[in-house]
Amino acid sequence: MPEPFDPRYDMTEAIAPAGGGGGGGPMDPAASGPQSLKGGPRRGPWRLALPWRGEPGRRSGGPAAPTGRGLWTDAWHDLRRNPVFVASALIILFLVMIAIWPQLIASGNPYHGDLAKAQDGPAPGHPFGYDLQGRDVYTRTVYGARASITVGICATLGAALLGSVLGGLAGYFGGWWDALLSRIADVFFGIPILLGGLVFLSVVTSGSVWPVVGFIVLLGWPQISRIARGSVVTVKEHDYVQAARVLGASSGRTLLRHIAPNAVAPVIVVATIALGTYISLEATLSFLGVGLKPPTVSWGIDISSAATQIRNAPHMLLWPAGALSITVLAFIMLGDAVRDALDPKLR
């Protein structure tokens, strides 16, 4: 009776033994190794030669395994080599640093004024000159970054979080929830943002940053919700999402683990660009007198007080307006760089 199959037995060597050539000549025992009971060569335990492992038993020198990179890895690889991203990121990092610790580069008091020096130009220790109340323009410009950066970051986070949640749920579930959210967003889209700010903030007596942040979130979430909805609608049709549903994954798990990580890129791009817009909006509302109010130090307040003295003391307007322009430009440039890195169509 034939013996049972031995997995250590190499059928290839049995047909064409090593050293036998094509004519079936005598076999070299030293080359072929020990013989089995049936006369076939035995080459040790059987191993599966996987394509990515190279030859069996080979530890180095074989073909390397293919290593694919994801969207975020490719995006970071491109951003690090983009001079626009590097320059804008450094500017934003510097602005955030002076917003948190303005004492690092400005040792004066932004509220201290000397009327004898009102509207004076640059002087030793005061490179930006003085304003109408004799306060140091350089110190106020540095301290003004805190209010503007706080409003921009908090308003962006609030609008992005609210818009992403509502838009994601509408895009995933659809139906009446999607229709209701779309109609509500249309109502907010129909409100002019400056007119809404004049009406909403004119009845607010507080001059802190939080009423301004709340107003921007109230009118800013519809734009991000539409972006999030469209991204979720596109992602939820992919095969891996359908497979998760078939395997019994709940709606919450499917949204958080499979859809959200792949649909968040457009939201990040829009939110980054909107951050600079929100800073500009805060300065505009403060300039009109309905945003931040004294004694809060803000670029918009300083620009408003210097607008009437642009001919007599242009330095009062130049420096806060220049700081505002650089900040808004840095965030817009950062958003453009992130968009180019995360959009596969632009590669």
C-alpha positions in Angstrom: 0.0 0.0 0.0 1.3 3.5 -0.7 2.5 5.4 2.2 0.6 8.5 3.4 1.7 11.8 1.9 4.7 13.3 3.6 4.7 17.1 3.4 8.5 17.1 3.7 8.7 15.3 0.4 9.6 17.7 -2.5 7.7 16.5 -5.7 9.8 18.8 -7.9 13.0 17.2 -6.7 11.5 13.7 -7.2 10.7 14.5 -10.9 14.0 16.4 -11.6 16.5 15.7 -8.9 19.4 18.1 -8.4 22.4 17.3 -10.5 20.4 14.9 -12.7 20.0 17.3 -15.6 17.4 16.6 -18.1 18.4 13.0 -19.0 17.9 11.3 -15.6 21.6 10.4 -15.1 23.1 9.3 -11.8 22.2 11.4 -8.8 24.8 12.9 -6.6 24.0 12.1 -2.9 26.0 15.0 -1.7 24.0 17.5 -3.8 20.6 16.0 -3.3 20.8 15.2 0.4 19.6 12.1 2.2 17.2 9.9 0.4 13.7 8.9 1.5 12.5 5.3 1.7 11.0 5.6 -1.8 14.2 7.0 -3.3 13.2 10.6 -3.4 15.4 13.4 -1.9 14.4 14.9 1.4 15.1 18.6 1.9 13.9 19.3 5.4 10.5 20.7 6.5 8.2 22.1 3.8 7.9 25.9 3.5 5.6 28.0 1.5 7.5 30.4 -0.7 5.4 33.6 -0.3 5.9 36.2 -3.0 6.9 39.0 -0.6 9.3 36.8 1.4 11.6 36.0 -1.4 13.2 32.6 -1.4 12.5 30.3 1.5 15.1 30.7 4.3 16.4 33.9 2.8 16.8 36.5 5.5 18.0 39.5 3.5 18.4 40.6 -0.1 14.9 39.5 -1.2 12.3 41.8 -2.7 11.0 44.3 -0.2 7.4 44.2 0.8 5.3 46.9 -0.9 4.7 49.7 1.6 1.7 51.9 0.8 1.2 55.4 2.3 -2.1 56.8 3.4 -3.6 60.2 2.6 -2.4 61.8 5.8 1.2 60.5 5.4 1.3 61.7 1.8 -0.1 65.1 2.9 2.4 65.5 5.6 5.2 64.5 3.3 4.1 67.2 0.8 3.5 69.9 3.5 7.0 69.6 4.9 8.4 70.4 1.5 6.1 73.3 0.8 7.7 76.6 1.5 4.3 78.3 1.7 3.2 76.0 4.5 6.5 76.3 6.4 6.4 80.1 6.3 2.8 80.4 7.2 3.1 77.8 10.0 6.1 79.7 11.5 4.2 83.0 11.4 1.1 81.4 13.1 3.3 79.7 15.7 4.9 83.0 16.5 1.4 84.7 16.8 0.1 82.0 19.1 3.2 82.3 21.2 2.8 86.1 21.7 -0.9 85.7 22.2 -0.2 83.4 25.2 2.9 85.1 26.5 3.0 88.7 25.2 5.5 89.6 28.0 8.2 87.8 26.0 8.5 90.6 23.5 6.6 93.5 25.1 7.4 94.5 28.7 5.1 97.6 28.8 1.6 98.1 30.0 -0.9 98.4 27.1 -3.3 100.5 29.3 -0.7 103.0 30.5 -0.9 106.4 28.7 0.9 109.7 28.8 -1.1 112.5 27.2 2.0 114.6 26.8 3.2 112.0 24.2 -0.1 111.6 22.3 0.4 110.9 18.6 4.2 111.1 18.9 6.2 109.1 16.4 8.7 106.4 17.0 11.1 106.9 19.9 13.8 104.9 21.6 12.1 102.0 23.4 8.9 102.7 21.5 9.5 101.8 17.9 5.8 102.2 16.8 5.1 105.5 18.4 2.1 106.5 20.6 -1.6 106.7 20.0 -4.2 109.4 20.9 -4.0 108.7 24.6 -0.2 108.4 24.7 -0.2 104.6 24.9 2.6 102.6 23.3 1.4 101.3 19.9 4.0 98.5 19.9 2.7 97.1 23.2 -0.9 97.4 22.2 -0.2 95.7 18.8 1.5 92.8 20.6 -1.3 92.4 23.2 -4.0 92.8 20.5 -3.0 89.4 19.1 -4.5 87.7 22.1 -8.1 88.7 21.4 -7.9 88.2 17.7 -6.3 84.7 17.9 -8.7 83.7 20.7 -11.8 84.7 18.7 -10.5 83.1 15.5 -9.5 79.7 17.1 -12.6 79.4 19.4 -15.0 80.4 16.7 -13.4 78.0 14.2 -13.5 75.1 16.6 -17.1 75.8 17.6 -18.3 76.1 14.0 -16.3 73.1 12.8 -17.6 70.9 15.6 -21.2 71.9 15.3 -21.2 71.9 11.5 -19.4 68.5 11.3 -21.8 66.8 13.7 -25.0 68.1 12.1 -23.7 67.7 8.5 -22.4 64.3 9.2 -25.6 63.0 10.6 -27.6 64.5 7.8 -25.4 63.0 5.2 -25.3 59.5 6.8 -29.0 59.2 7.7 -30.6 61.3 4.9 -34.4 61.5 4.7 -36.3 64.0 6.7 -33.3 64.9 8.9 -31.3 65.9 5.8 -34.2 68.0 4.4 -34.7 69.7 7.8 -31.0 70.6 8.2 -30.8 71.9 4.7 -33.7 74.2 5.1 -32.3 75.6 8.4 -28.9 76.1 6.8 -30.6 78.0 4.0 -32.2 80.4 6.5 -28.8 81.2 8.0 -27.2 81.5 4.6 -29.7 84.2 3.8 -28.6 86.5 6.7 -25.9 89.0 5.7 -23.1 88.5 8.2 -22.4 92.1 8.9 -26.0 93.0 9.2 -26.5 90.0 11.5 -23.5 91.2 13.6 -24.9 94.7 13.9 -28.3 93.4 15.0 -27.1 90.6 17.3 -24.1 92.3 19.0 -25.7 95.7 19.4 -27.9 94.4 22.2 -24.9 92.8 24.0 -23.4 95.0 26.6 -20.4 92.8 27.3 -17.2 93.7 25.5 -15.5 90.3 25.9 -14.6 87.8 23.2 -17.4 85.3 24.0 -20.4 87.1 22.5 -18.4 87.6 19.3 -17.4 83.9 19.3 -21.0 82.8 19.8 -22.2 85.0 16.9 -19.6 83.7 14.5 -20.4 80.1 15.4 -24.1 80.8 14.9 -23.6 82.1 11.4 -20.5 80.0 10.5 -21.7 76.4 11.1 -23.9 76.1 7.9 -21.0 76.4 5.5 -19.0 73.7 7.3 -22.1 71.5 7.6 -22.6 71.5 3.9 -19.0 70.5 3.3 -19.3 67.7 5.9 -22.6 66.5 4.5 -21.2 66.2 1.0 -18.1 64.4 2.2 -20.0 61.9 4.2 -22.4 61.2 1.4 -19.4 60.4 -0.8 -17.6 58.2 1.7 -20.5 56.2 2.9 -20.9 54.6 -0.6 -17.4 53.0 -0.4 -17.0 49.3 -0.2 -15.4 49.3 3.3 -18.4 51.1 4.7 -20.8 48.7 3.1 -18.7 45.8 4.5 -18.9 47.3 8.0 -22.6 47.5 7.8 -22.9 43.9 6.5 -20.7 42.7 9.4 -23.2 44.2 11.8 -21.4 47.4 12.9 -23.6 50.0 14.6 -24.3 53.4 13.0 -22.2 55.1 15.7 -19.2 52.8 15.1 -19.5 53.1 11.4 -19.6 56.9 11.6 -16.7 57.2 14.1 -14.4 54.4 12.9 -14.9 54.3 9.1 -16.6 57.4 7.8 -15.3 60.3 10.0 -11.6 59.7 9.5 -12.0 59.6 5.7 -14.5 62.5 5.4 -12.8 65.0 7.7 -10.1 66.3 5.3 -12.4 68.8 3.4 -13.7 70.1 6.8 -10.1 70.7 8.0 -9.3 72.7 4.8 -12.4 74.9 5.0 -12.0 75.5 8.7 -8.3 76.5 8.3 -9.2 79.1 5.6 -12.3 80.3 7.6 -10.1 80.9 10.7 -8.4 83.9 9.0 -11.8 85.1 7.8 -13.2 85.0 11.3 -10.3 87.1 12.6 -10.9 89.7 9.9 -14.6 89.6 10.8 -13.9 90.2 14.5 -11.7 93.2 13.6 -14.5 94.6 11.3 -17.2 94.3 14.0 -14.8 95.9 16.5 -14.1 98.7 14.1 -17.9 99.3 13.7 -18.2 99.4 17.5 -20.3 96.3 18.0 -17.6 93.7 18.5 -15.0 93.9 21.2 -15.2 97.0 23.4 -12.6 98.8 25.6 -10.8 98.1 27.8 -10.2 94.9 25.7 -7.1 95.4 23.6 -7.9 94.5 20.0 -6.5 95.4 16.6 -10.0 96.4 15.4 -10.5 98.8 18.3 -7.1 100.4 17.6 -7.8 100.7 13.9 -11.1 102.4 14.6 -9.5 104.9 17.0 -6.7 105.7 14.5 -8.9 106.0 11.4 -9.7 109.7 12.1 -6.0 110.5 12.5 -4.6 108.8 9.5 -3.1 112.1 8.1 -1.7 113.4 11.3 -0.4 110.1 12.8 -0.4 107.3 10.2 1.7 105.1 12.4 -1.3 104.6 14.7 -3.1 102.8 11.8 -0.2 101.2 10.0 1.0 98.8 12.7 -2.3 97.2 14.0 -3.6 97.1 10.4 -0.4 95.5 9.2 -0.5 92.9 12.0 -4.1 92.0 11.2 -3.2 91.7 7.5 -0.2 89.4 8.1 -2.3 87.2 10.5 -5.2 86.8 8.1 -2.8 86.1 5.2 -0.9 83.5 7.1 -4.0 81.5 7.9 -5.3 81.7 4.4 -1.9 80.6 3.0 -1.9 77.7 5.5 -5.4 76.7 4.4 -4.4 76.8 0.7 -1.3 74.6 1.4 -3.4 72.1 3.4 -6.0 72.0 0.6 -3.4 71.3 -2.0 -1.9 68.5 0.1 -5.2 66.8 0.9 -6.9 67.1 -2.5 -5.8 64.1 -4.6 -7.1 65.9 -7.8 -4.4 68.6 -7.3 -1.5 66.2 -7.1 
